Every structure is written in structure tokens, then in C-alpha cells.
């Protein structure tokens, strides 16, 4: 094996893994608090990409945003902020309409509802936006750096850095803030948390805002990295990000981060040394092995069954 190829695939894997990690956090947050797999989360990723495309297209009409580096930076900041707020609000709306009425129903009911929401959002974009791949503008100047035999560009650095910063901010939020403590208490025992005065509905709504907001960031990063978006773009990354959450330890924030980067690196190495056609096979084979030998995930936390 060539060290140059290994290094290059590691860089590609970290970029891909950063996006997986951001999406996986949404899965693990919802599961940690509600013991529910939100399969509509993949469409939050897709929705973020389309909101980002719309905002970038509209802002790029003004020469102020495209005429200088500061303008481009401000445009990107407004794009990410708008997408996180819009998609986060969409996540709260989905929870309120599709999941809250089923909160005390058997677990299969919200799972089916999540699949229904996923199909609804996907088909809504198909019918009202476009069924075709749409080009995604990238206003970041892509400069390549040679680190020995490995080539790294500014877009990859931006995506990985943004992912790590957001992951660190979320980890600090969960561990240090009052709402974060309320979320951890709700995760451990929802009924006891309610008896202690915690507003459970507010905690769950906050969770459904943060998860989709991070997914929206990942959607914009994906559009910038691959150069195009499409209405069904969320399905495969969504399944893989759920896989990443399970590999790292479902319900564990740092496990989702670790699982995302691990899966991204495994996929890239598989594509580089085996075949791009086998990267999905290898990724899910790793999932099966982890479930067999470490059912709680790489960080070893087992989910407590609440009765």
C-alpha cells in the first residue's frame, strides 16, 4: 500500500466523516431522550441543502456579497444561520405534529410516522422544487496544499474544522448549560425529570431543533463538497449516519462523533484500496461486527431499558 494513497484517503475520510458525525448527532440526541429512531432526520439534511441553495442564490445577486472576501464570509454565515433556523424550526414542527401525539403509543407507531414524514418531505421537494440534480454554488476559494505526498484543499479544511467546532460546542452545551443538564436528566428518566420540574416538552422541542440544525449544516457542506444536490440525497447519508451513531454508541454524543469519523475513514480506505462499489458493503459489515462484539458501540455504553 502506498503511504500517499493512505494519507489522501484519510483526508477524504475525515471530510466525509465530519458530515456523517453532524448528521449522526441528530439521531443520537433523539434516541437518547425518546428511545426513537427518527428516520425523517435524513430529510433534514436534504432540506438544509435546499435552503442553503436558495439563500446562496438570492444573496449572490448582490455584488456586496460576492465582491470581497468579507462579503463572501458574511454570505456563508447568513446561509448557515438561515438554514439552521429554518430546518431547526421544521424539526420542531415535525415533532409537534407527527411525534408528540404518538408519544405514549407503542414504539412501532412513531417509527412508522417517521418513515411517513421522510417520504412526505422527499416528495414535497420533488414536486415543488425539482426532480433534477441542481448545481450548488461554492464561493469558498479552493486552494490546494501539498503536505508531503498528500493534497489538502481549503474546502476540506473548512468542512472538518466546522464539524469539530460544532461538535465541541454541542458537547459543551450538553455538559455545562441548564438546558443541557435538563436534556441529560430527561434522557436518564423522563418521568422523574418531569416530577423535578423540568419542562419535558421544551426539552424535546429543543432536541428536535438542535439535531435538524446540525443536519442542515451537513447538507450545505455536502452541497459545497460534491457540487450538486437532489431531492433524494438524504437517504444514503442518513442510513450511514445512523450506522455511525450505532457504531459509536447510540445515545452517546461523543460516540456519534467517533462513529462518524470512523465510518468516513473506513469508507474512503475501502474505496481507495478495494473498490468504490464495495465501500458500502464494507461499511455495513463493520456495523455487523461491532453489533456482534460490542453491542453498546465503540465507547461501550449500553442503553438502559426503561420500563
Beta strands, then each sheet from edge to edge (+ up, - down):
strand 1: 134-135
strand 2: 144-147
strand 3: 150-153
strand 4: 228-229
sheet 1: 1+ 4-
sheet 2: 2+ 3-
end
